[in-house]
């Protein structure tokens, strides 16, 4: 047995590992990390949301099936690789796709299907709450969903006893504790940066605004408790073991760290929790976060104000649409190749076609596209209609076609970034990326660098993503030194030896992206007409 395998086996036997599980939009990932905080085993489960009664959702059955399958895949790799079972671990952490809406009654029954971040059905609530608080309340935030349900006179509202997010729900069922990490909590309701808790003045404003409705609950009584990174957040119960490990091999009593959203775990997994650092997670959706030196000068509906898992202010731009539409185009190309009688594996197809984008014209040859699979709040669309548009004199070739699909996957994001960098003069020294957008070597980095106009790095650990990030937060909880900050712990204990690759922006690509954005902004009326005509 090699030294590395022996170290891993000893860590597993001695309970010196930690587990991170993240429920993303298309994949549930479980990562086991060793005493040095490096991943030693992993497992995953693919899943997809459903669009039911105009709501993007996942069923409770699919949630638990996915968690169990992902965990079992990880333990299977542990047994095959190290020859031992996983009976205990130092700590566990759960993460989920950010925010959304899960509400329960006193009997712990889910009152309405889980409403995910992808829904753009809370525009009225978002606008009214932003005005009430003088603070940006995005559509996907839990409080926006709750208030929209109130405005809609939905019957379930009077029965609400507890409101949480997907990560908070999983944690609650495994530990019995109704808590959230501050990063995820900052997308449930605004956070007071001084107390690192929900803003009590805004809670009072919300209660007063709804006082005439005579609900049996007050907002503060249905919210989870807010915890900062490093705080112990409960222990795995016997009931929790049955939900997580269907074999029953795992032992109860393991401590859990505060549950976080994929925004927070993305910051951790990219070592982006310090001021002037930034990260971007690009997959089904895309969101960019920059840790701010100061508060913004005004409220921007396009910019979310959230926090790092240890409570520092973050400016966040979140777009609902990123890779889904060009993934669909890749499916068409794969079908064409198969029809011609060739067998090309998916990685080769993606690497070849996405690589061709680097040979295209800087501005995509005059092409225009919108990859709006779903609505897009930044550009004010409740629904999406993917489309490609070109003029008769556009340079329509394969390279430009692929390139415009990559550019448009960042179009809405770029709209928000321009507010941060141009209107607010926010400074960022560099950005670290992770997610499926970066799988093909160099391509995603070069396109993202053109959009940001700053260097973009991708670490070797990027493939483990947020599951590794929440595992690191679990490790921080049990391994940090007295008063050691999260940023220091990550730098010393997780990223000290990490190596990554950095791509600087090419001035021609930056200029080309800006030229594309002029068409993108002008062409939004075309997209609106498409949505309207196909209804």
N, C-alpha and C positions, 0 to 999 in steps of 0.2 A: 504493500500500500504506500503510495507517495506521501510525502510530508503534508501536502495540501489536503488530501483526502483524510489523512489521520487526524489533522487538526479539526476538520469538519465533523468527523465522527465523534471525537472527544467532546466537542462543543454541544452536539446533539445529546449525547449521553448525560452530560453534566448540566443540561438545561441552560447553556450559555448562549443560546440563539434567541432571536426575536422573529416574530411573524408579522408581515404586513399584507393586508387584503384590500384591494381597491375594486369597487364596482364601477367600471367605466361604461361608456355608452354602447360599446360593441364587444367588450371583453371584460371578464372578471379575472383579475390576476392575483395570485398568491405568491409571495416571495419569502423565503427563509434566509436570514442573514446570520453569519457566524460572529464570533467574538470580535473580529476586526471590522464588522459592519459591512462586509462584502457579501453579495448574494452567493448562496451555496446550493440552492434548490428552488424550483419554481413550478407552478402549475397554472393552467388557465382554462376558462370556459367561455366560449363564444355565445353571444346572445344579441337580440335585436329588440328595439322598442316596437310597440304596436300603436296604430292610430285608430282609436276606438271612440266613436261619438265625438269626433273633432278634438280628441285629447291624445297627446303622445304619452304613453304609459308603459309600465311593466307590471305584471301581476305578482302578488306575494309568492305564489307558487314558483314562478320563474326566478324570483330573487333568491329564495332559499335553495332551490335546485342548483342554481349557478354557484352560490357560495360553497355548497357542499362538494360539487364536482371539482371546482377549482382547488379547494383544499385537498381533496383526495388525490388529484393529479400531483400536487406538491409532495404529499407523503409517499406516493408511489415512487417518485424520483429519489426521495430520501432513502427508501428501502433498497432500490436498485443500485444507487450510487455508493451508499455507505454501509449497507447490510444491517441496518437497525431500524426499529420503528420510532416514531415520534410520540413520546408519552408526555412530555412537558416542554416548556420553553420559558425564557425569562420574562417575556411580555408579548402582548398582541396589540395590534392597532388596526382599526378599520377606517377606510376612506370610501367616499362615494361621489358620483357625479354631483356637482355643486347644487345646493339649494333646492328649489322645487317645493312641493307641498304634500305633506303626509299628515293627516289629522285623525285623531282617535277619540272615541267616547270613553266614559268611565269604565266600561267593561273591556277596554282595550281593542275594540273593533275598529277597523279602518272604515272611516265614514264615506270616503269617496276615492275612486282609483287614484293611485299615485300620479301626480301631475309633475312632469319632469321639467328641467330647465329649457327644453326645446319648445315648449308651448309659448305662443305669443298672443295670449287671450286676456291679458291684464292691463291693456293700454290705459284704460280709464283710471284704474286704481293706481297705476304707476304715476300718472300725471297728477292726480289729486294728492297723493301722499307726498310726492316731491314738493308740491306747493305748500302743503301743510307743515312739513318739517324743514323746508328750505334745505333739503338734502336729497341727493339723487337716489331714487328707489327704482331699480331696474325691474322689468317685467317678471323675471324669473325668481325674484326674491320671494321668500315664503310669506312675508307680510303683504306683498302685493297680491298674491294668490288669495290670502285670507280676506283682504279687503274687497277684492273683486267678487268673491263669493257672497260677501255681505251686500254689495251693490246689486248683485243678481238675485238677491232674496233666496239664496239656496237654502233648502230646508236643513241641511246637515249642520249649518253654522251654530245653531242654538245648542247643539249636542257636543260641541268641541270641548275636550278635557285636556288634550295635549297636542301640540304641534311640533313637528320636527322635520328633519331631512332624512334622506336614505341612509347616510352614515350613522346619524343619530338613532334611527330606528333599529338598525342591526345591533348597535352597541347596547341599546336599551334591552333588547330581547336576550342578549348574551350575559348581561350583568345586572339587569334590573335598575340601572341608573339612567335617569333622564338628563343627560349632559351633552354638551357640544364643545369642541375646541373653538377658540375665539375666531380663528380664520373662517371656519364654516359658519359660525354664529353671526359673523359680520354680513352674511348674505341672507340671514333670517330677519334681522332687524338691526338698525344702525348701532354701532358700538361707541361708547364713550372712551376715548383714548386714555384718559386719566385713570379711570376705574377698571378698564379692560372688561367691562360688562355692558349689557344692553343699556342704551341711553335712557335714563329714568325720566327726563323731561319729555322726551318724545313719546315714551310709553303713556305718560299722563295726557299728552295731547291726543293720542290715539283714543284713549278711553273716553276723554271728554267729547271727542267728535262722534263717538258711537253711543254716548250715554242714553240718548232717547230711544235706542233700540232695545234696552232692558234685557241684555244678555245675562245669563246666570254667571258668566265668567268675566274676569278682568284679564287684560293681555298678559300682565306679569305672572298670572297663575297658570297659564297654559304654555309658557315658554320653557325650554330646557335651561339648566344651569350652565353658565359659561365658564370654561376652564382654559388656562393658558398652557402652552407646551411645557412638559416636564411635570405636570401635576398628575397624581394617580387618580384614575377615573373609575375605579371599581375592579371587581374580580370576576373571572369566568365562573358562572354558576353550574350546578349539575344540569339544570334545564338548558343552559347555554351550550354545554358540551354536546347534548343530543342534537341541537340545531346545527352545530358546526361540524362535528366529526361523527358521521353515522356509524363508524365502527366502535365508538366508545373507548378507543385507545387513549385519547388525550385526557389528561386529568384536570379536574376542576381546581379553582383557586388561583389560576394564573392572572396576574394584574394586567389591566388594559389601560392604554394611554387615551387621552381625549380623542374622540372621533373627529376626523377632518374631512373637508371636501377636496376634490381633485385640484382645486386652485392652490390650496395650502401645501398639499403634498408635492405639487409640481415645483413650488418654490424651494422646498427642502431638497428634492431630488436633483435640482440644478444648482444648489448652493447659492440661492438668490434671496436671502433674507436680510441682507445688509443694505443700507442706504446706497442709492445709485447703481444697484444691481437690478437686472431685469431677466425675465424668462418668458418664453412663449411655448405654449402647449398646442400642438396642431394635429388634429385628427378629424373626427366627425365634426366637431366644432373647433374653433381656435380662440384662444384667449392669451393676451399679453399682459404682464404685470410688471410694474416698476415701483420699487420701494422709494417713497418720496422723501425729500429733505424737508418739505413744509407742506401745509395744506394748500389746495388749489384756491385761486382767487374768486371763483364763482362756481355755481352748480352747472354741470353739463350732463344732460340726459345720456350722452354717449359714453360717459366715463363713470364707472362704478368705483366707489371708495370702500375698500375692504381692508383686511389686515393680514399680516403674516401670522403664522401659528403662535408667535410670541407677542403679538399685539402691536406691531408697527404699521403705520399707515401705508397703504398701497393704492396706486392708481391702476385701474384695470379696464382693459377694453376687451369685450367679449362678443364674438360673432357666432351666430348659430350654425353657420354653414362654412365648411372648409373642404374636406376631401371627398365627401359623398358623391358629388356630381362627377368629378373626374374618375372616381372609382367606377362609376356606372359606364363611362366611356371606355375604360380599360376592359370592362366586361364585353362591350361590343367588339373591341379589337380582338379579344381572346376568342370570341365566337367566330369572327372572320377567319382567324388563323386556323381554327379547328375545322371550319368548313372547307378550307383549302387543303386539308389533309395533313397539317403539321401539328406536332405536339410540342408546345412551348410552355414551360413551367411558369407559374405566376411571377416569381421573383425576376426571372429573365425578361419577361414581358414588361414589367414595370421599369426595371433598370434601363432597358433599351429605349422604350418610348419616352420616359421622363428625361433620360439623358439627352434625347434629341432636342428637348426644349432649350438646351444651352447653345444650340446652333441656330436658334431663331433670331429674328430681328429684335433689337432691344425693346421696341414698343409693341412687339407681337404682330408687326406688319399691318397695323391698322385694324386688327380683329377686335371684337368685343364679345364678352360672354358674361352671363350671370349664373352662378352655381347654386341658386336658391332652391334647395330641396324643400326647406321649410321657411316659415316667415323669418324676417330679419329686422330686429328692433332698431338697430343703428340707422338703417335707411328707411324705417317706418313701413315695413311690409308685414301684414298679418299672415299672408300666405306667400309661397314661392312658386315660380315657374322657371325651371332651368332652361336656358336658351343660349344660342350662339348667333351673333349678328355680324354681318360683314357688308362692306360696300363692294361695288363691282370692280374697283381698282385696288382692293386689299390684296396683300401678298399672302394668299391662302395656300399654305403648304403644311405638311405634317409638323414640322418643328414649331411653326407659329401657332398651330392649333393646340398642341400640347402646352406651349408656353402660355397662351392666353387662359387656358383652364387653370394653370398654376397661379397666374397673376390674379385672376378673379376670385380664387379661393381665399385670397387675402384682401380683397377689395374693401369689404366693410370694415375689417380690422384697420386698414390704412386710414380710413376716414376718422376713426377715433384716435389713432396715433398722431395724426397731424394736429389734433387739438392739444394733446399733451406736449408735443415737441415744439410746435410753432406758436400757439396761443399762450401756453403756460410756461414755455422755455424750460421744461423739465429736462434734466441732464441724466444720461445713463452712459456708463463707461463701456458696456457691452451687454449682449443678450445671450442667454443659453437656451437652446431649443431642445424639445423632446416631443415624441409622438410620431405617428405614422408618416407625416409629411416629410420627415427627415430620413426615412429608411434608405432611399437611394442616395448613394454617396455623393456629396457635394451639391446635388441639385437643389434640395430643399433649403440648404444653408445659403446658397447664392441668391435664390429668389427671395428668401426672408431678409437677407442683408440688403437687398435692393429696396425692399419695403421700409425697413427700419433706418437705413443709411447709417448703421453702426455694425461693428463686427459681431458675427453670430457664431457661437461655439456649440458643439455637440460632444458630450462626454461618452466614453465607452459604456457607461452604465445607463445611457439614455433608454435602452430597450426595456429596462425593468420599470421605468417610469414611476408613477405615483405609488405603486405597491411597495417599491423600495423606499420611497419617501415616507410613507406611514410606518414602515418597519424601522426607519431611522428615528422617527419621533418616539416609537416605543422604546428603542434603545436609549435614547436621550433621557427618557423618564427614569430608567433604572441604572444608568451608567454615568450620568453627569456628575461632575465634581460640585462641591458646595459653591453656589452662586455662579456656576459656569453658564454663560449665555448659550442660546441655541446656535447662534452664528459661530461662536468659538468652538463649540462641540463639533459642528459639521466640518469646520476647517481643519481641526486637529485630528478628529477621530474617523472621519469618513472621506474627506477629499484631499488629504495631504499628499497622497500618492497617486491620485487620479490623473489620468491623462486624457485629453480631448483634442479635437481638431477645431481650429478657428478659421473662418473665412471672412475676409474684409470685403466691404461693398465695392463693386466695380462702378466707377462714375458713370459709365455708359448704361449699365443696368439700372442705376438709380434714376437717371434721366429718362430712360425708357419706361420705367414703372410710373413715374410722374406723368408722362405723356399718356400712358394707358388710363391713369386715374381721371384725366380730363374727360376722356370718352366715357368712362364708367359713370362719372357724376352726371354728365349731360344725358346719358342714355337711360337713366332711371325711369323716365317717363315711358320708354318703350317697354320696360319690365312691368310697369304698372298697367299698361294697356294689355299686356299678355295675361296678367292675372285676371283682369276684368273680363276680357273676351272669352276666357276659358271657364268661367264660373257657370 
